[in-house]
């Protein structure tokens, strides 16, 4: 069944096709028939969707005719065009109910199909006076116009469906963001509590060395969990993507943020020898919190791979045109594929057992990309330096992340 609401939607769909009024004007001027219309024809309704009326026929868009009184109903069934220029002298239509009921002498109507082949209705023209419309050229013109309307209807419907799907996807994304944000907030409090408990246990007098070491490992993993929760929230809100908004950050503000996160790293690894150095002398176009997260990511990666008795240097500084964050340690060696995750998450084949990666720079790489910067590994005296560099001023065109690996052989 074709209800009135659907009929109204069909009228609106045709009204959205800007070319229809001009098509109807061309038809009336070319054929001489003074009434032209686009009609939606179903198995129970004939509805005018667009009208050009120069004979005061009385139909407006949304108006209806009784379906069984129309030739369009016959066209709906046999899907062939119908045309005649003088009904009273036409053997087939002289006694037909439609010309007699509506006082028609001239008539032409062609079916409108969507590009999928589905029947929509008709493009028709009528006049109470005889005319010479029965020509191949007129029929071809009407069929071309009908084909254009049908194709545009389907195109518009597909666009509407795409928009609806987009809105649905956006609604789902908003629900996902809300869920992730709420879960992340719920996780932060117990993680912080566990960090405090681990610290209290670790500092308990008389605790044996083995238990103290295990608690220290627990504390390290808890800090990593906190960083991962922050990363999940960032991805939920698309904050780590290329082109993320960067703001001019005063040197003192950025220095304070980096010093804060380095202090957290020192607190999280009290048993390690860490040398921190922050010298920010210029304003930087950046997201300070994300750069702090990047610094922590670099530090954690390095601390997991160097001996516990070596001194690890954590440096943040500005030069004439760059901001640099670096982690350096004696004996540090990165494998050739260490920076693979900078370009994206490692793809795993179906069924592959998930193994923890020794090095993981994916989040750091996304932050670097958003800041038009790059992560690199270069030789340093007595070891290797893992560093990030970015321009002080945001670039117009975001550069791809540089991932050079210049580790000296041996």
N, C-alpha and C positions, 0 to 999 in steps of 0.2 A: 504493500500500500504506500501511496505517496501523500503524506499528511501535509497540512497547511504550513507547518513550520519548514518542512523541506522545500515546499514550493517557494516560500519566501527566500530561503537560502539560494535557490536556483535563480530567482530574479536578481538577487544581490550579486551573484557570481557573474551573470551576464553584464550587469551594470558596471562591474569593475573592468570590463574590457573596453578600453578607451576608443577602440576603432569601430565599435558597433554602430554608434550614431552616424558616422561617416559612411559606413557600409550601407545602411538603410537609405541614406540620402542618395548614394550612387545608384542603388537599385531603382528607386523611384524615378530618378532623372533618366536613367538609361532605358528602362522598360516602358516608361509612361504610366505604369501602374501607381496609383496615388496612395496606396496603403501598403506598408511593408512591416514585417515583424519577425522577431526571433521568438519561437514558442517552445516551451518545455512540454513534451508529450509523454505521458506515462500510460499505464494500462487503465487508469481511472480518471486522469485529469488532463485538460489542455489549459495551459497558463501562459499568458503573454509575459515575456521577460523584457522585451524592448520593442518600442513601437514608433513608427513614423506615420502619422495619420493626417492626410490632406483631404479626406472625404467625410470627416466627422463620423467615422464608423462607431466611435464610442468606447473603444478599448484603451486602457492605460496599463502600464506595467503592473503586474499582479492581477489583472483582470482575467476572467476565465470564460470559456465557452463550453457548452455541453459537449463532451468528448465525442459521442456517437453522431453528432451533427457535423463533424469536421472531416475533411478529406485527409487531414494530417493523421487521423486515427488509422486510416487505411495505409498511409505511408509507414506508420509505425510497424504495421504488420508485414508489408511486402518490401519495405526499405528501398523503394524506387521513386525517382522524381515524378511529379505530375505537373503537366502544363497544358493550358488551352487558352485561346484568345477570343473565342466566341462561343460560350457555353450553349446558348439556345440553338445553335446550328451544328453543334458537335454531337454525333450519334451516341457517343458514350456518356456525355454529361448533360444532354438536353433534358433528361428526366431525373437527373441526380438530385438528391434532396438538398445538398449543400448549396449549389448555385441558386436553386429556387428559394430556399429558406432565407438566404442572406442577400439575394438580388445581385449575384455576381455574373459577369460575363467573361472577365479575364482572370486568370489564376496561374500562378506558378509556385511550386513548393518543392524543396529538396531536403533530404534528410541531413541532420547534423550528427556526426559520430565523433566521439573522442578518438584519439589516436589509437587507443586500445581496441577500437571496434564497437564499443558500447554505444547504443543509441541514446541520444540526448533529446532530440526534438526536431524541429524544422525551421528553415529559413524560408519565409513565404512572402508573396506579394499578391494583392487582389485589386480589382477595380470593377465598378458596376458598368463600365463601358467596354466595348470590344477593343482589342488591340492586337498588334502583331508581335506576340511574345514567343511564338513557337519557332525559334531558330536555334541552331546548335551553339551559336555564339552566346546567346542569352543563357542557355542552360549551363554552358561551361563557366560563365561568369558566376552564376549562382552557386554552382558546385565548389568553385574555388573559394568563394566567400564562406560557404558552410564549412569547408575543410579548415580554413583559418580560424573560425570561431571555435570549432571543436578542439583543435590543437591548443588554442589559448586557454580554453576551459580546463583541459587536463593539466596544462602547465601550471595554472593558478592553483588548482586543487593540490597538486604535488607540492607546490611552494607552501600552501597552507598546512599540509601535513608535516612538512619539514619544520615549519615554525612551531607547530604543536609539539612535535617530538623534541625540538630544542628546549621549549619551555618546560617540558616534562623532565628532560635531562638536567636543566638548571635547578628545578625543584628538588630532584634527587640529590644533586650536588650540594645544595644548601642543607638538606637533611644530613648528608654525610659529614659536612663540615661541622655542623652542630654536634653530631654524635661524637666525632673525633675530638672536638674541643672539650666536650663535657667529660669524656673518658680520660683525656689527657690531664684535665684539671683534677680528676679523682685520683689519678696515679701519682701526681706530684707530691701530695701530702704524705702518703705512706713511704714513698721513696726517700723523702727528706727525713722522715722519722727513722728509717732504717739506717740512713747515713749517720745520724746522730748516735743511734744505738751501736753501730759498728765502731764509731770513734771512741765511745765510752768503754766498750769492751777492750779495744786495742790499747787503751791507756790504763787499763786496770793493773795495779801493782801485782807483781808475782806471776803474771801470765807467762806461760812457757813460750819459747820462740816459735815453735811450729804453729800453735794456735794463733799467735800474733800475726804470723805471715798469712794464715788463712783469712783472718779477719781483714787484713789489709787488701787481700785480693777481692774479698766481698765488697769492700768500700770502693775499690776501683771499678768493679762491675756496676755498682749502683750509680756512680757518676756517669758511666757510659749509658746506662738505661735512661738517666735524666736527659742526657744529650739527645738520645734517640727519640724520646717523647717530644722534645722541642722540635726535632726535625720533622716528625710526623705532622705536627700542627702546622708547620710552615708549608709542607706540601699540600695539606688540606686547604689552605688559603692561597695556594699558588704564589708563595712569597719567594721561592727559590728559582724562578724562571728567568730566562734572558729578558732583559728589558724591565726588570722590577724597578719601581720608582726609587731613585736615589736623591738624597737631600744634602745640601752643603753643610758639612759638619765641622764646627770649629775644632782646631787642633787640640785644645784642652779637653773638650768633650770626648773626642775619640781616644785621646791618651788615657783619660779616666776610665773609659769602658774597657780598653785593652788591659790596663793595669788591674782592673777588677777581676777579669776572667783569669789572668795569669796568677793572681793571688789565690783564686779558687783551685787552680791546678796545683799550686804549691801545697795548699791545704789537703788536697786529695792524695798527694804523694809525699807525705812528710818524711818518709824513709829514703827519698831520692834526693840527689844533689842537683838542684835546679837553679840556674842563673838567669834571671829575667832582666830585660833592659827595654825600656820604652822611651823613645825620643821622637815625638811627633811635633814637627815645627811648622806644618802648613795645614790649612783647611783642606778637607777631602770630600768629594762627592761620593757618599756611601751610605750604607745602612750599618751603623755601628754594632748593633746587636748581632747581625749576621756575620760581620767580620770577626767578632769575638767568638762566635760559634766555629768559624773556620779555623781560628787559631787553636782552639781546644781540640778540634779534629786532628790537626797536624801534630799537636803535642802528644795526644793519646796514641796515634799511630806509631810515633817514634819511641815513646816510653815502653811500648810492648815489645820492642825489638832490639833494645840495647841492654847491656849489662847493668845491673842495679847499682854498681859502684862507680859508674862514669858520670861526669858532669854534663848535663844537657842544657844547652843555651837556648833560651826563648827570647827572640828579639823582634821588636816592632819599631820601624823608623821610616822617615820620609827623606827623599832625595829631592833634586831639583824638579823632577816631574813625576815621581812614583811614590807609592806607598809599598813598603815591603814588610812581610811577616815571615820570619824564618825560624826553623828549628834545626839545631846542629848538635851532633854528638860524635865523639871519637868511636871509631869502629862501626859506625852506622853504614849499612849496605842494603840497598834496595834492589830486588830482582828486576829484570827488564820489564816484566808485566805489572809492576807495582802500581803504575798510574792508569792501568786499563779502566778502572772504575770511574775515572774522572769523566770519561766520555759518556757514561750511562751505567745503569745497573747491569751486572754480569748476567747474560742470558743462560739459563739452565735448560737442558733438554728434558722433555717429559720423562718422568721416572727416575731422574738423576737424584741421588741422595744429596740433600743440602748440607754442605760442609761450610764451617765458618771461614771467611776469608782472612788471611793474615794481614793484608793491607786493604783498606776500604776508604777511598777518597771521593765517593759519589756525592755525598752531601757537600763536602768542601768544593768539589768541582762545580756543582750547581751554583753555589754562592760566588765562586770565582767568575763563572760565566755571566752572572747577573751584574757583576762589577767590571765587565770588560777586561778581566785579568786572566792570569794563568798560573798554574802550579808547575814547578819544575824541580828537578833533582840535579845538583851540580857538585863536583868534587870540592872539598874544603880541607884545609890543613889537618891531617890526622883523622879525617873521617869524611862525612858527606853532609851537605846542607839541603834540607827540604824547605822550599820557600814558595811564597805567593807574592806576585807583583801586580799592581794595577795602576792606571793613570790617576793623578790627583783630581782631574776634572773628567766628568762623564763624557764619553764619546757620543757623537751623533749616531754612528752605526756601531752596534755591538759586535765586537770581534769574537771569533771562535776561541774556545779555551785552548791555550797553548799547553802542550804536554811534552816538553822535551825531556829526554833522559840522557844526560851527558856523563854518566858514571864512567870513570876511567877503568879500562880493562885491568883486572887483577886487583 
